Amino acid sequence: MTVTLADVAARARVSPATVSRVLNGNYPVAASTRERVLRAVDDLDYVLNGPASSLAAATSDLVGILVNDIADPFFGIMAGAAQTQIGGPGDGSGRAGGEKLAVICNTGGSPERELTYLTLLQRQRAAAVVLTGGAVENADHQAAMAAKLAKMADAGTRIVFCGRPPLPDGDALVAALAFDNRGGGRRLTEHLISLGHRRIGYVAGPPERTTTRHRLEGHREALRAAGLDAEGTEDAEGTEDTKGTGTGQERLTVHGPYDRRSGYEATLEILRREPGITAVVAANDTVALGACAAVRDQGLRIPQDISVAGFDDLPFSVDAVPALTTVRLPLFEAGARAGRLAMGKEDPPPGGIATIAAELMIRGSTAPPRVG
């Protein structure tokens, strides 16, 4: 049943005209009244119709692209590529053709902010929404996301995931383009093991993110296959977060944000716990830069004393000194494909889910461990 403006007015105990004034922002309203109206809007999940929208399934020319951090090249590349397909050049006349207005929504990694942006896009009857990057693994948040996206899809919004796996209830999606983070993590650690590394530190991302879990699982799979120790892990404060208390390199896993500072501090912690490590795997290339700085500040050389590897193959990785061994994800290609799917320019993959392969890029930051 469609919620009407009159329903909101009844819930907030005000007139429909007052609700309209609050939502349109075109007339002063007392703060307490405004708060009551907005609370009723949220409680009833009311969607404001645009001036020309008379059909429940009407959509606008707006497309939302949700990112964790637009300053992070991982998200910036995907968002920019999606925008090329969403808001590309028209015929040069200055008139809008089939393009849409792409709006970048920076969530800061906050699950609450993610839902807030979706609500705002829902009220604007966005034509499509592209959600990029790993998802938060929280049952309540996933349920709230599934419910919100289902309502948006029912109203005609096309939903595309780019770089994240589908939700357990992913019926609302046009498509989910998921990177093979687990396979990439496994191949990266297999490469280090093939060079002779046996004591390997791992700087992981936030533990609640799907990307973190999948990359770490691939790392652990490679270690187990090689018969190496795979017992406990530790968080950034050095507190045990699993039952294991072993002394193998799997215990030398420190979690933190996907940023340079985290890579620096986590690597210092790993070196303190195990000075004899010969390699550090970082959650992404930005984290790897911090790891490299920490290694050098300890008077160690890369890769002669310690090898360092990253993930994503961001543009700066090849220009690092030495160039960074990493796992390449086709970020631009994935973003562009997500944009085409959002615009209906490309048919969804079979079953609506596509796994995008990751490629190992071997460069100068990894080498066999020094003997003696």
N, C-alpha and C positions, 0 to 999 in steps of 0.2 A: 504494500500500500504506500503510495507516494505521500510524503509529509508535506503539508502546505504551510504557507506563511501564517495562515489563521491558526494552525496547530501550534506553531511556535508562540504566537501571541497569547493563546490560551494558557500554554505552559508557563510563560513568563508573567502572566497576569497584567498584560499591557494591551494597547490597541494594535491592530495590524499596521497602522501608520507609523507607530513608534518602532516596531520591528524593522520596517522599511528604512526609517531614518538611521537606525543603528547600522544596518548592513550596508547602506549606501554612503554613510558618512557625510551626508549633505545637510545635516541640521544638528545643532547642539542638543545632547541628551545627557541627563544626570549620570554620573559615573556608576552609581548603584543600579540604576535602571539598565544601563548598557551592559553591565556585568551579568545581570539577570537574563537579559535577552541572549547574550552570547552563550551562557550556560545552557539555556533551553535549546539553542541551535546545536550545540555539541551533544546534548542528551538525546535529541531526536534525530541527529545526523542529517539535519536539513541541508539541502543543496539549493543555493540561490540560482534561479533561472536568469539567464542573460536577457537583455531587453528584447531580443528577437527570438527567444527560445520558447516555443509553445509545445514542443514535443518532449516527452520525458527522456528520449534518447538523443536529443540534440547535443552536438559537440561544437567546440569553438575552434579557432585557429591556433590554439596554444598547445605546445608539447613540453612537458616537464622532463628534465634529465637530472636525476638525483645522483650526487657524488658525495663521498666522504670528505674530500679535501681537494678543491679545484687547484690548489697550489702544488699538489702532488702530481708529477707527470703521468703516473699510472692512470689517474682519473682524468686529467686534462686531455690526454691523447684520445681516450675513448669518447669523452664528451665532445671534443672538437670534431672527431670523425663522424659521430652521430649527427652533429649539426650540419655537416656538409650534405647529408641526405634529407634533412628535415627542413632547413631554411636556406637551401641553395639559391644561386642567382636565378632571377626570372628572365624575362625577355629584354631587359634593358630599358623598359619604358617607365619603370618606377611603379607600375601597377603590380599588385600581388596576383600570382597565378595559383599554382598548386602548392606553394610553399606554406609552411607553418612557422609560427614564432616559437623558437626554442628558448626555454628559460632554464638556466642552470640553478639548481637548488643545492646548496652546500650544507650537508647535515652535520658536519663535524664528527661523524661517527656515532651520533646520538640516536638511539632507537626512537626516543620520544620525538625528536626533531623530524625524523624520517616520516613518522605517522602524521605529524603536523603538516608537513609539506604535501603529503598525499591528500589530506583533508582540504587544504587550500586549492589544490589542483582539481579535486572533485567538485568543489563549489564553483570553479570556473569552467566546469565541464570540458576539461582538457581532452583533446583528440587522442592523445597518446601519452604514455609515461614510460621512460627508460630508466631502470634502476641498475646502477653499476656497482661492481665490487662485491666483496664477500658479505654474507649476511650474518646477523647476530643469532647465535644458537641459544635462544631462550623460548620456551614453549609458549608463554603468555604473549610475547611479542610476535611470534610466528602466527599464532591464532588471530591476533588483532590485525596483522598484515593481510592474512588470507581473507578475513571478513571485509576489510576496507577495499582490497583489490577486486573482490567479487562484486561489490556494489558498483565500483567504477566500471568494471567490464560490462555489467548489466546495463549501464547507462550509455554504452557505446565507446568507452575509452579502451584503446588498444594497449596492453601491458606487455612489455618486453624486459627480460632480465639480461644483462650483459656482464659476464664475468662472475656470475653467481649461480649456484644450483637452484632448481625449482623448490618451492615450498612443499611440505608434505601434502598439502591440498593445493595443487597448482592448476586447477581447472580454469582459473581466470586468465591465464597467460596465453598470449599469442605464441611466445617462444621463450625458452631459456637457453642462452648461450653460455655454457660453463667451461672454464679453462681446466685442462688436465693438470691441476696443481699436484695431485698425488703422484702421478707418473713422472712429472718434471722433478719433484723432490727426490724420488727414488733414483732416477738416472743421474742426478747431480752427485748424490752420495756414492753411487756405484762407481762414478768416475774417480772420486777421491780414493775409494778403496782400491781401485785398480792401480792407482799410483803407489800404493803401499801405506796409505794413512790408516791408522788403527785407533788413534785417540783424537776424536773430532768433537769440537764444541759446536753448539747450535744456538743461535740467537733467534728466538721465535717471536712472532707477533702476538697481539692480544689473544688470550686463550679462548675468549668467547666467539671468535670469528671463524666462519667456515674455512676461509682461505688458510688461516693459521693451522687448523687441525689437519686439513688435507695435505699441506706441504710437510708438516711434521710426521704424519703417518707414512708418507712416501720415504722420508729419511729413515724412519725406524724399520720399515720393511727391508730396505737395503742392508741395514746393520744386522738384522736378524738373519737374513739370507746368507750373510758372510760369517755367521756364527759369533758375532761380537756381542758384548754385554749390552743389555737393553733394560736397565732398571730405572730408578726414579728420575724425576725432573724437578727443577726448582724455579720459583718465580723470581722477579727482579730483586726482591728483598732477601733471597736466599732461603726462603721457607719451603720445606718439602710440600709439594702439591700432589704427590702420588704416594703409594705405599712403599715404593722401592727405596732402598738405602744403599744400592750398589755403588761400586767405584768406577764403573765403565763410563764411556763417553756419553751414553744416553742420559746419565744423571746430569751431565753438563749441558742442560738445556735451560736457558733463561728467557722468560717472556717479557715483553715490553711493547710500547707503541711502534708503529712502522716509521720511525724517524732516525736521523743520524745520531742524535744524543743517546737514544736507546741502544744503538749498535755499539757506541763507544763504551758506555757504562757496563753493558752486559758482557762485552768482551773482556774488560778489566776484571770483572767478577769471575769469569771462566778461567782466565789466566791465574787468578789468585787461588782458585780451587784446584787447578791442575796445570802447573807450569809446563808440564811435558806434552801438552797438546801440540799436534803438528798441522791442524787445519781448523778453520772456523767457517761454518755455513751460516749465512745470514738470511733472514726472512724475506728481504728484498734488496734491491741495489742501493737504495738510500741507507738502509741499515748497514749494508756492507761497507759503505764509505766510512761510517763511524767505527766499524770494526777495524778497518785498515789504519785509521788514525790511532786507535788504541794500541794496536800491535807496534806501530812505529814509535809511539811514545814510551814503550817499554824497551826500546833499543833493539827491536827485532826487525828482520827484513822479510819482505814479501816478494817471492814465495820461498826464498832460501831457508828461512826459519819456520815460517807459518804460511800455509796457503789460505786464501780467503776466497769465498765464492758467494754470489748473490742470486737474485731471482727477478725476473721480469724483462731484462735487457732494455732498461731505460736508456734514452739517447746518450747520457753522459758515461755509461759504463765502458764503452770502447775507448773513451778518452782518459779514463783513470790511469794512473801510473803505479804498477803495470795495469794493462787493460784487464777488465774484470771477467773472469769466468762466471757464467750466469746461465739462466734458463730463459730463452726467448718466448714471450707470449705475443701473439700478433694483435697488439692492442688496437692499432688503427683499423685493421681489417675487421676486427670484431665489432668495434664501435660503429663503423660504416654499415655493417650488416644489420646491427641492431636498429640503426636509423631507417634502413630500407624496410625492415619488418614492421617498425612502428608506423611507417607511412603506407604500408600495404603494397610496396613496390616489389616485394619478394615473398614467395610462398614460404610458410613455416617449415622447418625440418620435420621429418617423420616423427610423430608422437609429440611434437612441439619442443623437443630437447635435442641439443647438439653439443657434443663435447669437442672442444677446440684443442688440437694437439699443441704440446710444448716442445721446444727444440733446445737441446744442450749446445751452448756456445762456449767452446774451450779456448781460453786466452791465457795471458801471461801470469795471472794472479794465482794459478795453481801449478804445482810441480811435485815430483816425488819428495818425500820427507828426507831431510838430511840425515845421513848415517853417522853415528859417533858424536 
